[in-house]
Amino acid sequence: MTTTEKIANAKKRIYELERLIKFWNDSDHDESKIVNFSKNIENKVA
């Protein structure tokens, strides 16, 4: 993995953590919330 790829991955992770922190600290709304993170789902047959 190149340095550029490592930096890109770190920035992506920081962005995700900032979103989580904002979600946890958001006390303005008491209703249910959903954080939309992209997911990688693999279909596997057992």
Summary of the structure (lengths in Angstrom):
residues: 46
radius of gyration: 15.5
end to end distance: 31.5
largest distance: 44.8
contacts: 55
relative contact order: 0.11
helix: 50%
strand: 0%
